[in-house]
Every structure is written in structure tokens, then in C-alpha cells.
Amino acid sequence: MNLNMAQEGIEYIIKQVETEDEELNSFLFSLGCYSGEPITVISHLKGGCVVSIKDGRYNIDSQLAAAIILCKENT
């Protein structure tokens, strides 16, 4: 499942980020968005979603959200 399909208020674990863009990977890594890290969708917006990663909240557009693959915390 990707970030666009995640339910609001549930903590997920980032399984992987599917992008070939190294600059984008570096940006996401600087936010704390990388494999093994917990992420929670705060709300879904028209063009993406607001997420909580570590102690920050970020607005992620839907195209980028589609590249962030998640798994439930207990799996």
C-alpha cells in the first residue's frame, strides 16, 4: 500500500521509497522518510496529504505519496 491509501491517524512503517530520483531520495531522507521509520497520515488533502514523521509535519503531494510504500506497524 502507498501513502495515498493510508488511513488517517494510524501509524505505519515505511517499507520503501520507490523513486529513481536521487535528489528526491535525499530530500525525503532529510525529513526522516526512509525505510523502517514510522509515519502517520494526519489528513488527506485534494493534492496530497499531511503526514507526521518523527517530530515534524509535512505536506506531501499525491505523486510523491504514491512512491512511499507502507506496511502496518505490526507486520
N, C-alpha and C positions, 0 to 999 in steps of 0.2 A: 504494500500500500504506500502511496506517496502522501506528502504533506497536504495536498488539496483534499484528500479523502478522510483525513483525521478528524475525529470528533473533538469539539471544544471541551476544554477542561480536563482532558485525560493525558497523563504523561506517557510519552512514547520514547523509545530509544532509536536514535538514528542508526540505521543499518548500513547505509552507504549514500554517497552523493554521486549521482550519475551525470557527470559532465566532463568533457574533454578540455574545457577552458581552464587553464592553469591559473589565470588571474582570478577567475570566479572561485576556484577552489581555495586560493589563498585568502580571498575576502571572507568566504564562509568560515574558514579555519580561524581567522582573526575574531570572528563573532562567537566562536566556540561551537560551531556547527560542523561536527565531524563524527565519524563512526564511533559508536559506543556512548555518546553523550545523550542525556535526557533532553527532551523538547516537549513543550506543551503549546497547543493552539489556544490562544486567548479568545480570538474571534475570527470569523471568516468575513472578508470584505468583498466587494464587487470585483476588484482587480487582484485579489490575493488573500493574505491572512496576516494577522498579528500573532507572533509567537513569543514565548518566553524561553530563553536559552541562558543557562547559568543565572546571573542576576540582572539580565537585560531583557528588554522587549524590543522586537524588531518587526518592521513591516516587510513581508516577503511577497513579491509578485507571483502570480499564478504560474508563470513559465518556470521560474526558479523553484517554486514549491513542488512542481511536478518532478524535478530532478532529485529531490530529497526523499529517499526511501526509508520507511519506518518499520519497526516491529513493536508489538506490545511489550511493555516492561517485563512481564513475567514469562516471555518466550525466549 
